[in-house]
Amino acid sequence: MLDRPESGDEAVLVSLNFGDLGYADSLEELHRLAESAGLTVKTVVEGKRARPDPALFVGSGKADEIRLAVEQSGAGLVIFNHDISPAQERNLERHLQCRVIDRTALILDIFAQRARSHEGKLQVELAQLEHLATRLVRGWSHLERQKGGIGMRGPGETQLETDRRLIGKRVKLLKDRLIKLKRQRDVQRRARQRAKVMSVSLVGYTNAGKSTLFNSLTHADAYAADQLFATLDTTTRKLFLPNTSGVVLSDTVGFIKHLPHSLVDAFRATLEETVQADLLLHVVDAGSPNRDQQIAEVNRVLAEIGADHIPQILVLNKIDLTGIAPGLERDEYGRIARIRVSAKTGEGVDLVRLALTENSLASQVPGPAEVECAVNF
């Protein structure tokens, strides 16, 4: 839907330091996002400002520096490590004479490339359209072609009004389809609840190793790669455990700092597997120097979608890269709270199974109300 970059495109990255903590990490993440989108980064332009420039975001002097970098590198795309307004984007494109996108548009593009399921594609298209709707300033002929064009305009309707109307109709259609898919999932979820099967969701920062752990536990073949947002579509498998009715394990999309709200909203239906879970396995890259910030960011998004009340077990993954031994830690109540594993080598994965078994057995113990009912009966 968006005029997305093609694999092999060359780009210039732009990042301004407004005095934020973690600036260097954010820039490194932008570099990895660009590579995940199939782009070749030619150069990076950095700068410092107290606040964004209203017209060009970077100011006229820095804009000239970016234009020179574009001319010298031959890049056809400039990516800002920030959210820029539609007006700033238009002004920059006129000044730089090339395409300009922001961090949100780049993440949307990666999602568009990675979505495989029907629902995932609907969710991405919805997020893209809602992002595009704020940037409509001229005729977008590709929308006209999609909907037939001739006969679509009302009396006296401008191209811009037509495009907005077409986008509005498509957004409504997508939302209706996603509601139907959500109802189907609700039916499946209620069936699992009646069977008293515990639901577990893998959550974590992108590229923490969730899919690798999922495959190791379930012997599935979910796509796993050393790249950001390798997994978009929720994959669910039944995991059989000794002396239990088993658990249903779901692998979900990874989170990232400054995850666009439009994506959180669009993927809310998929993320409901997380909201409705009985237990979360919060997978963390144990070797990341930003581990604590990533944990905090995941917990922030969990709170945003209403999943912050669900019990968590912290799974410190990739210990094969750190030299840490596999093991577990229990809280003051004797429950497993942390596990050190390597999903890649399999070290410590048996401890994750142990934790799931203990939680599944605990969930099958009848509560006081159930015991009272049984006695009265």
C-alpha positions as CSV (number, residue, x, y, z in Angstrom):
1,M,0.0,0.0,0.0
2,L,2.8,2.4,0.8
3,D,5.5,3.2,-1.8
4,R,7.8,0.8,0.0
5,P,11.5,0.5,-0.6
6,E,12.7,-2.5,-2.5
7,S,15.3,-4.9,-1.4
8,G,18.7,-3.6,-2.5
9,D,17.8,0.1,-2.2
10,E,20.5,2.4,-0.8
11,A,19.7,4.7,2.1
12,V,21.1,7.5,4.2
13,L,20.2,7.3,7.9
14,V,19.6,10.5,9.9
15,S,19.6,10.6,13.7
16,L,19.5,13.6,16.0
17,N,20.6,13.5,19.6
18,F,18.1,15.5,21.7
19,G,19.9,14.5,24.9
20,D,18.0,11.3,25.3
21,L,19.5,8.3,27.2
22,G,20.2,5.4,25.0
23,Y,20.8,7.5,21.9
24,A,23.6,5.3,20.6
25,D,21.5,2.1,21.1
26,S,18.6,3.7,19.2
27,L,20.9,4.5,16.3
28,E,22.3,1.0,16.2
29,E,18.8,-0.4,16.2
30,L,17.8,1.9,13.3
31,H,20.8,0.4,11.4
32,R,19.6,-3.1,12.1
33,L,16.0,-2.2,11.1
34,A,17.3,-0.8,7.7
35,E,19.3,-4.0,7.1
36,S,16.2,-6.1,8.1
37,A,14.2,-4.2,5.4
38,G,16.8,-5.3,2.8
39,L,18.4,-1.8,2.5
40,T,22.1,-0.9,2.1
41,V,23.1,1.9,4.4
42,K,25.5,4.2,2.6
43,T,26.2,6.7,5.4
44,V,24.8,8.1,8.6
45,V,24.2,11.8,9.3
46,E,24.1,12.8,13.0
47,G,23.5,16.0,14.8
48,K,22.5,17.6,18.1
49,R,19.5,19.9,18.8
50,A,17.6,21.1,21.7
51,R,14.3,20.5,19.9
52,P,13.1,19.6,16.4
53,D,12.8,22.3,13.7
54,P,9.1,22.8,12.9
55,A,9.7,23.0,9.1
56,L,12.5,20.5,8.4
57,F,13.0,18.7,11.7
58,V,16.8,19.1,11.4
59,G,17.2,22.8,10.4
60,S,18.3,24.2,7.1
61,G,22.1,23.7,7.7
62,K,21.8,20.0,8.6
63,A,19.3,19.6,5.7
64,D,22.0,20.8,3.3
65,E,24.5,18.4,4.8
66,I,22.0,15.5,4.3
67,R,21.4,16.6,0.7
68,L,25.2,16.5,0.1
69,A,25.4,13.0,1.6
70,V,22.6,11.9,-0.7
71,E,24.3,13.3,-3.8
72,Q,27.7,11.8,-2.9
73,S,26.3,8.4,-2.0
74,G,23.8,8.1,-4.8
75,A,21.2,6.9,-2.3
76,G,17.5,7.3,-3.2
77,L,16.1,7.1,0.3
78,V,16.6,9.0,3.6
79,I,15.4,7.4,6.8
80,F,14.9,9.4,10.0
81,N,15.4,7.8,13.4
82,H,12.4,9.7,14.6
83,D,8.7,10.3,13.9
84,I,8.4,13.2,11.6
85,S,5.2,15.0,10.7
86,P,3.6,14.9,7.3
87,A,4.5,18.5,6.7
88,Q,8.2,17.9,7.6
89,E,8.3,14.9,5.4
90,R,7.0,16.9,2.4
91,N,9.4,19.8,3.1
92,L,12.3,17.4,3.4
93,E,11.5,15.6,0.1
94,R,11.4,18.9,-1.7
95,H,14.7,20.0,-0.2
96,L,16.5,16.7,-0.6
97,Q,14.9,15.7,-3.9
98,C,14.5,12.1,-2.8
99,R,12.1,10.0,-0.8
100,V,12.0,10.5,3.0
101,I,10.5,8.1,5.5
102,D,10.6,8.0,9.3
103,R,11.2,5.2,11.8
104,T,7.5,4.2,11.9
105,A,7.3,3.9,8.1
106,L,10.4,1.7,8.1
107,I,8.9,-0.7,10.7
108,L,5.7,-0.8,8.8
109,D,7.6,-1.8,5.7
110,I,9.4,-4.6,7.6
111,F,6.0,-5.9,8.8
112,A,4.6,-5.8,5.3
113,Q,7.5,-7.9,4.1
114,R,7.2,-10.5,6.9
115,A,3.5,-11.0,7.3
116,R,2.6,-14.5,6.1
117,S,-0.9,-15.3,7.5
118,H,-4.1,-13.8,6.1
119,E,-4.7,-12.1,9.4
120,G,-1.2,-10.7,9.6
121,K,-1.5,-9.2,6.2
122,L,-4.8,-7.6,7.1
123,Q,-3.3,-6.1,10.3
124,V,-0.3,-4.7,8.4
125,E,-2.4,-3.2,5.7
126,L,-4.6,-1.5,8.3
127,A,-1.6,0.0,10.0
128,Q,-0.2,1.2,6.7
129,L,-3.4,2.8,5.6
130,E,-3.9,4.6,8.8
131,H,-0.3,5.9,8.6
132,L,-0.9,6.9,4.9
133,A,-4.1,8.7,5.7
134,T,-2.3,11.4,7.6
135,R,0.0,12.0,4.7
136,L,-2.5,12.5,1.8
137,V,-1.7,15.8,0.2
138,R,-2.1,15.1,-3.5
139,G,-3.6,12.6,-5.9
140,W,-2.6,9.0,-5.3
141,S,-3.4,7.3,-8.6
142,H,-2.7,3.8,-7.3
143,L,-5.7,4.1,-5.0
144,E,-7.9,5.1,-7.9
145,R,-6.7,2.2,-10.0
146,Q,-7.4,-0.2,-7.1
147,K,-11.0,0.8,-6.8
148,G,-11.7,1.4,-10.4
149,G,-11.3,5.2,-10.5
150,I,-13.9,6.1,-13.1
151,G,-17.3,6.5,-11.5
152,M,-15.8,6.6,-8.0
153,R,-15.8,10.4,-7.7
154,G,-18.8,12.2,-6.3
155,P,-20.0,15.6,-7.7
156,G,-17.3,18.2,-7.2
157,E,-15.1,15.8,-5.3
158,T,-11.4,16.5,-5.4
159,Q,-8.8,13.8,-5.9
160,L,-7.7,14.2,-2.3
161,E,-11.3,13.8,-1.0
162,T,-11.7,10.7,-3.2
163,D,-8.5,9.1,-1.9
164,R,-9.5,9.8,1.7
165,R,-12.9,8.2,1.1
166,L,-11.4,5.2,-0.5
167,I,-9.0,4.7,2.4
168,G,-11.8,5.1,4.8
169,K,-13.9,2.4,3.1
170,R,-10.9,0.0,3.0
171,V,-10.1,0.7,6.7
172,K,-13.7,-0.1,7.7
173,L,-13.6,-3.3,5.6
174,L,-10.3,-4.4,7.2
175,K,-11.5,-3.8,10.7
176,D,-14.7,-5.8,10.0
177,R,-12.7,-8.7,8.7
178,L,-10.3,-8.6,11.8
179,I,-13.3,-8.6,14.1
180,K,-14.6,-11.8,12.5
181,L,-11.2,-13.4,12.9
182,K,-11.1,-12.3,16.5
183,R,-14.5,-14.0,17.1
184,Q,-13.1,-17.2,15.6
185,R,-10.2,-17.1,17.9
186,D,-12.4,-16.4,20.9
187,V,-14.3,-19.6,20.1
188,Q,-11.1,-21.6,20.0
189,R,-9.9,-20.0,23.2
190,R,-13.1,-20.9,25.1
191,A,-12.8,-24.5,23.9
192,R,-9.2,-24.6,25.4
193,Q,-10.5,-23.1,28.6
194,R,-13.3,-25.7,28.9
195,A,-10.7,-28.4,28.4
196,K,-8.7,-26.7,31.3
197,V,-5.5,-26.5,29.2
198,M,-3.1,-23.8,30.4
199,S,-2.3,-21.1,27.9
200,V,1.3,-19.8,27.7
201,S,2.7,-16.9,25.6
202,L,6.3,-16.2,24.7
203,V,6.9,-12.5,24.8
204,G,10.0,-10.4,24.6
205,Y,12.1,-7.8,22.7
206,T,12.6,-8.5,19.1
207,N,15.4,-10.9,18.3
208,A,15.6,-12.2,21.9
209,G,15.2,-15.7,20.6
210,K,11.5,-16.4,21.2
211,S,11.0,-18.5,18.0
212,T,14.2,-20.5,18.6
213,L,12.9,-21.4,22.1
214,F,9.5,-22.1,20.7
215,N,10.9,-24.6,18.2
216,S,13.1,-26.2,20.9
217,L,10.2,-26.7,23.2
218,T,7.6,-27.9,20.6
219,H,9.8,-29.3,17.8
220,A,8.0,-27.0,15.5
221,D,9.5,-25.2,12.5
222,A,8.5,-21.6,13.2
223,Y,10.7,-19.2,11.2
224,A,13.7,-18.0,13.3
225,A,16.5,-15.8,12.2
226,D,19.0,-13.3,13.6
227,Q,17.1,-10.3,12.4
228,L,14.5,-7.9,13.8
229,F,10.9,-8.9,13.6
230,A,11.6,-12.4,12.1
231,T,8.2,-13.4,13.6
232,L,5.0,-11.5,13.0
233,D,2.3,-14.2,12.8
234,T,1.3,-15.9,16.1
235,T,2.1,-19.6,16.0
236,T,0.4,-21.9,18.5
237,R,1.2,-25.5,19.4
238,K,0.1,-28.0,22.0
239,L,3.0,-29.0,24.3
240,F,2.6,-32.3,26.1
241,L,4.0,-32.4,29.6
242,P,4.2,-35.4,32.1
243,N,1.3,-35.8,34.5
244,T,-0.5,-32.8,33.1
245,S,-3.2,-32.0,30.5
246,G,-0.4,-30.1,28.6
247,V,-0.2,-26.5,27.7
248,V,-0.9,-24.4,24.6
249,L,2.2,-22.4,23.7
250,S,2.0,-19.3,21.5
251,D,5.0,-17.5,19.8
252,T,4.1,-13.8,19.3
253,V,5.6,-10.7,17.6
254,G,8.5,-9.1,19.3
255,F,8.4,-5.6,20.8
256,I,10.8,-2.8,20.2
257,K,11.5,0.7,21.6
258,H,9.1,3.3,20.1
259,L,6.9,0.6,18.6
260,P,4.3,2.5,16.6
261,H,0.9,2.8,18.3
262,S,-0.7,2.1,15.0
263,L,1.0,-1.3,15.0
264,V,0.1,-2.0,18.6
265,D,-3.6,-1.2,17.7
266,A,-3.5,-3.2,14.5
267,F,-2.0,-6.2,16.1
268,R,-4.2,-6.0,19.2
269,A,-6.2,-9.0,17.9
270,T,-3.1,-11.2,17.6
271,L,-1.7,-9.8,20.9
272,E,-4.9,-11.0,22.7
273,E,-3.3,-14.4,22.8
274,T,-0.9,-12.7,25.2
275,V,-3.7,-10.8,27.1
276,Q,-5.7,-14.0,27.6
277,A,-2.6,-16.2,28.6
278,D,-2.3,-17.8,32.0
279,L,1.5,-17.4,32.0
280,L,4.0,-15.4,30.1
281,L,7.5,-16.5,29.3
282,H,9.4,-13.3,29.0
283,V,12.4,-14.1,26.8
284,V,15.4,-11.8,27.2
285,D,18.8,-11.7,25.4
286,A,21.0,-12.3,28.3
287,G,24.1,-10.9,26.5
288,S,22.5,-7.6,25.5
289,P,24.1,-4.6,27.2
290,N,20.6,-3.0,27.0
291,R,18.9,-6.0,28.7
292,D,17.3,-3.9,31.5
293,Q,15.9,-1.3,29.1
294,Q,14.5,-4.0,26.8
295,I,12.8,-5.7,29.8
296,A,11.3,-2.3,30.8
297,E,10.1,-1.6,27.2
298,V,8.4,-5.1,26.9
299,N,6.6,-4.5,30.3
300,R,5.5,-1.1,29.1
301,V,3.9,-2.5,25.9
302,L,2.3,-5.4,28.0
303,A,0.8,-2.7,30.3
304,E,-0.5,-0.9,27.2
305,I,-2.4,-4.0,25.9
306,G,-3.6,-4.9,29.4
307,A,-1.4,-7.9,30.0
308,D,0.7,-6.5,32.9
309,H,-1.3,-8.5,35.5
310,I,-0.4,-11.9,34.0
311,P,2.3,-13.9,35.9
312,Q,5.8,-13.9,34.2
313,I,8.8,-16.1,34.2
314,L,11.9,-14.4,33.0
315,V,13.9,-16.6,30.6
316,L,17.5,-15.3,30.2
317,N,18.3,-16.7,26.7
318,K,21.6,-16.9,24.7
319,I,23.8,-18.0,27.6
320,D,26.0,-19.8,25.1
321,L,27.2,-16.3,24.1
322,T,27.9,-15.2,27.7
323,G,29.5,-18.2,29.4
324,I,26.7,-18.2,32.0
325,A,25.7,-21.7,33.2
326,P,22.1,-22.9,32.8
327,G,20.0,-22.8,36.0
328,L,16.9,-21.4,37.7
329,E,16.0,-19.1,40.6
330,R,12.9,-19.4,42.7
331,D,11.0,-16.6,44.5
332,E,10.1,-16.5,48.2
333,Y,7.1,-18.7,47.6
334,G,9.2,-21.4,45.9
335,R,7.9,-20.7,42.4
336,I,10.4,-20.6,39.5
337,A,11.0,-16.9,38.7
338,R,14.1,-16.9,36.4
339,I,15.6,-19.5,34.1
340,R,19.0,-19.3,32.3
341,V,18.9,-21.1,28.9
342,S,20.3,-21.3,25.5
343,A,17.5,-22.1,23.1
344,K,20.1,-22.5,20.3
345,T,22.1,-25.3,22.0
346,G,19.3,-26.7,24.2
347,E,21.0,-26.0,27.5
348,G,18.5,-25.3,30.2
349,V,15.4,-25.9,28.0
350,D,14.5,-28.8,30.3
351,L,14.2,-26.3,33.1
352,V,11.7,-24.3,31.0
353,R,9.7,-27.6,30.7
354,L,10.0,-28.1,34.4
355,A,8.6,-24.6,35.0
356,L,5.7,-25.2,32.7
357,T,4.9,-28.5,34.3
358,E,4.9,-27.0,37.8
359,N,2.6,-24.1,36.7
360,S,0.3,-26.5,34.8
361,L,0.0,-28.8,37.9
362,A,-0.7,-25.8,40.1
363,S,-3.4,-24.5,37.8
364,Q,-5.1,-27.9,38.0
365,V,-5.4,-27.8,41.8
366,P,-9.0,-26.8,42.5
367,G,-9.6,-23.5,44.3
368,P,-11.6,-23.0,47.5
369,A,-14.8,-22.3,45.5
370,E,-14.4,-25.5,43.4
371,V,-13.7,-27.6,46.5
372,E,-16.8,-26.2,48.2
373,C,-19.0,-26.9,45.2
374,A,-17.7,-30.5,45.0
375,V,-18.5,-31.0,48.7
376,N,-22.0,-29.6,48.5
377,F,-22.7,-31.7,45.4
